[in-house]
């Protein structure tokens, strides 16, 4: 049993290594551009070169944002190319099962998605620290006035909202990726294969719409909320939120996690039993 387990782990590690090397041909180039832009930012700041500083800020923010979508593109492109394109026969003859093939793609490209997400947050954090140092007194004064007279959220609440929606954005991207994986796999069964691209789009759109409808009704009847009090405490509330404070719904996260797990195993089953490689 131990020997078989070691063999499975060894095969999985080789699969992960190959997928990582395949993904590392293009994506790191964008990170080199990002590093250069951040260097320009710091040089412009400490050497007091406003034009270099401005260029570094603009390029680093744009590239960090684009990296999320570049990673997403290669998530889908490599999955289609290596499993359902010309490399498909080779991939499916490897001594690994469909869960390992799919899991390797999810792990490797999930890693790139996480790295791109962390990079985006770090760039925003660097920018926020710079803005705070340069204009902190003005921002604090304006924030206090708005909170006092216009019922505007405090700076802590704004930061909490920002983190919440950034995480929500990233969760949605990952969930959409799993759905696209499912749709591409399903579009390559014999009944849909002649127009597989059209069917992949239709299936993806239908799955996303179904998911949104499910989230709507689940939130309506079985809401789960994280409530942040003014004293920075937090509580969980169910149904209609009754606690006082900032209310953030958690149902979409919970639903998407469960949905992704289901789609993963269904996709692996389709790859194992129903797939028809051209």
C-alpha positions in Angstrom: 0.0 0.0 0.0 2.8 2.4 0.9 4.6 1.7 -2.4 1.5 2.4 -4.4 0.9 5.6 -2.5 4.4 6.8 -3.1 4.0 6.0 -6.9 0.8 8.0 -7.0 2.4 11.0 -5.2 5.4 10.8 -7.5 3.2 10.8 -10.6 1.2 13.7 -9.2 4.3 15.7 -8.5 5.6 15.2 -12.0 2.2 16.3 -13.4 2.3 19.4 -11.2 5.9 20.1 -12.3 5.0 19.8 -16.0 1.9 22.0 -15.6 3.9 24.6 -13.7 6.7 24.7 -16.4 4.1 25.0 -19.1 2.4 27.9 -17.3 5.8 29.6 -16.5 6.6 30.4 -20.1 4.5 33.5 -20.3 3.0 34.6 -17.0 6.4 35.5 -15.3 7.1 38.0 -18.0 4.3 40.2 -16.7 5.8 40.0 -13.2 9.1 41.3 -14.6 7.2 44.3 -15.9 5.5 44.7 -12.5 8.9 44.6 -10.7 10.3 47.2 -13.1 7.3 49.4 -12.5 7.6 49.1 -8.7 11.3 49.9 -9.0 10.4 53.0 -11.0 7.9 53.9 -8.2 10.5 53.7 -5.4 13.2 55.5 -7.5 10.8 58.3 -8.3 9.7 58.6 -4.7 13.1 58.6 -3.0 15.0 60.4 -5.8 12.1 63.0 -6.0 11.4 62.4 -9.7 7.6 63.1 -10.0 7.4 61.9 -13.6 9.1 58.5 -12.9 7.0 58.2 -9.7 3.7 58.8 -11.6 4.7 56.4 -14.4 5.6 53.7 -11.8 2.3 54.1 -10.0 0.2 54.0 -13.2 2.1 51.0 -14.8 2.3 49.0 -11.5 -1.5 49.3 -10.8 -2.5 48.6 -14.4 -0.2 45.5 -14.7 -1.2 44.1 -11.3 -4.8 44.4 -12.4 -4.2 42.8 -15.8 -2.2 40.0 -14.3 -5.4 38.7 -12.7 -7.0 38.4 -16.2 -3.8 37.2 -17.9 -3.7 34.3 -15.3 -7.4 33.6 -15.9 -6.8 33.5 -19.7 -4.0 30.9 -19.3 -6.1 28.9 -16.8 -8.7 28.4 -19.6 -6.3 28.3 -22.6 -3.9 25.6 -21.2 -6.8 23.5 -19.9 -8.4 23.4 -23.4 -5.1 23.0 -25.2 -3.5 20.3 -23.0 -6.6 18.1 -22.4 -8.9 18.7 -25.4 -6.6 19.9 -28.1 -3.8 18.1 -30.0 -2.1 17.2 -26.7 -5.3 15.5 -25.4 -4.4 12.0 -26.4 -1.0 12.2 -24.7 -2.5 13.7 -21.5 -5.2 11.1 -21.2 -2.7 8.2 -21.7 -0.6 9.4 -18.7 -0.7 7.0 -15.8 -2.9 9.3 -13.7 -6.6 9.5 -13.2 -9.0 12.3 -14.3 -9.1 13.8 -10.8 -5.3 14.1 -10.8 -5.3 15.7 -14.3 -8.0 18.2 -13.3 -6.5 18.7 -9.8 -3.1 19.6 -11.2 -4.6 22.3 -13.4 -6.6 23.7 -10.5 -3.6 23.7 -8.2 -1.1 25.2 -10.6 -3.3 27.8 -12.1 -5.0 28.4 -8.8 -1.6 29.2 -7.4 -1.0 31.7 -10.2 -4.4 33.2 -9.5 -3.6 33.5 -5.8 -0.2 35.1 -6.6 -1.8 37.6 -9.0 -4.4 38.4 -6.4 -1.8 38.9 -3.6 0.3 41.0 -6.0 -2.7 43.2 -6.8 -3.4 43.7 -3.0 0.2 44.4 -2.2 0.5 47.0 -5.0 -2.7 48.7 -3.7 -1.3 48.5 -0.2 2.0 50.2 -1.2 0.0 52.9 -3.0 -2.3 53.3 0.0 0.7 53.7 2.4 2.3 56.3 0.1 -1.0 58.3 -0.2 -1.4 58.1 3.6 2.1 59.4 4.2 1.7 62.2 1.7 -1.9 63.2 2.3 -2.7 61.4 5.6 -3.7 64.5 7.6 -6.0 65.8 4.8 -7.6 62.3 4.4 -8.1 61.9 8.2 -9.7 65.3 8.5 -12.1 64.7 5.5 -13.0 61.3 6.8 -13.8 62.6 10.3 -16.0 65.4 8.9 -17.8 63.0 6.5 -18.4 60.5 9.3 -19.7 63.1 11.7 -21.9 65.1 9.3 -22.8 62.9 6.4 -23.1 59.5 8.0 -20.1 58.4 5.8 -18.4 55.1 6.7 -15.3 55.4 8.8 -11.9 54.6 7.4 -11.8 51.3 9.1 -15.2 50.4 7.6 -14.0 51.5 4.2 -11.0 49.2 4.5 -13.2 46.3 5.6 -15.5 46.8 2.7 -12.5 46.9 0.3 -11.1 43.7 1.6 -14.6 42.0 1.5 -15.2 43.0 -2.1 -11.7 42.2 -3.3 -12.1 38.7 -1.8 -15.5 38.4 -3.4 -14.1 39.4 -6.8 -11.4 36.8 -6.5 -13.8 34.1 -5.3 -16.1 34.8 -8.3 -13.2 34.5 -10.7 -12.2 31.1 -9.3 -15.8 29.9 -9.3 -16.2 31.0 -12.9 -13.0 29.2 -13.8 -14.3 25.9 -12.4 -17.6 26.4 -14.2 -15.7 27.0 -17.5 -13.6 23.8 -16.9 -16.9 21.9 -16.4 -18.4 23.5 -19.6 -15.4 22.8 -21.7 -15.3 19.1 -20.6 -19.1 18.7 -21.1 -18.9 20.3 -24.6 -16.4 17.6 -25.7 -18.8 14.7 -25.2 -20.0 13.2 -28.5 -23.4 15.0 -28.6 -21.9 18.5 -28.4 -18.5 18.0 -30.0 -19.2 19.3 -33.5 -20.0 22.8 -32.1 -18.1 22.4 -28.8 -17.1 26.1 -28.6 -20.7 27.3 -28.9 -21.9 24.7 -26.4 -19.1 25.6 -23.9 -20.3 29.2 -24.0 -24.0 28.2 -23.6 -23.2 25.8 -20.8 -21.0 28.3 -18.9 -23.7 31.0 -19.2 -26.4 28.6 -18.1 -24.4 27.4 -15.1 -23.5 31.0 -14.0 -27.2 32.1 -14.3 -28.3 29.1 -12.3 -25.7 29.9 -9.7 -26.8 33.5 -9.4 -30.5 32.4 -9.1 -29.6 30.0 -6.3 -27.6 32.6 -4.5 -30.5 35.1 -4.7 -33.0 32.7 -3.2 -30.6 31.3 -0.6 -29.9 34.9 0.6 -33.6 35.6 0.6 -34.6 32.7 2.8 -31.4 31.5 4.5 -29.1 34.5 4.8 -25.8 34.3 6.6 -24.2 37.6 7.6 -21.0 38.8 9.3 -21.9 41.8 11.4 -19.1 44.2 12.4 -19.9 46.3 15.4 -18.6 49.9 16.0 -16.4 48.4 18.7 -14.7 46.3 16.1 -16.3 43.1 17.4 -18.0 40.7 14.9 -20.9 38.3 15.2 -22.8 36.0 12.8 -26.4 36.6 12.0 -28.9 34.3 10.2 -32.0 35.1 8.3 -32.9 38.8 8.4 -29.9 40.5 10.2 -31.0 42.0 13.5 -27.6 43.0 15.0 -26.5 46.6 14.7 -23.4 47.3 12.7 -21.9 46.8 9.2 -23.5 43.7 7.6 -21.7 41.6 5.1 -23.4 38.7 3.5 -21.5 35.4 3.4 -24.0 33.2 1.5 -22.4 33.8 -1.9 -19.0 32.6 -0.5 -20.5 29.5 1.1 -22.5 28.6 -2.0 -19.6 29.1 -4.4 -17.3 26.9 -2.3 -19.9 24.0 -2.3 -20.7 24.6 -6.0 -17.0 24.4 -6.9 -16.5 21.1 -5.1 -19.5 19.6 -6.9 -18.4 20.9 -10.3 -14.8 19.6 -9.7 -16.0 16.0 -9.2 -18.6 16.1 -11.9 -16.0 17.5 -14.4 -13.5 14.7 -13.3 -16.3 12.1 -13.9 -17.0 13.5 -17.4 -13.3 13.4 -18.2 -13.1 9.8 -17.1 -16.3 8.4 -18.6 -17.7 10.6 -21.3 -15.0 12.6 -23.0 -14.4 12.2 -26.7 -11.0 13.5 -27.8 -10.8 14.7 -31.5 
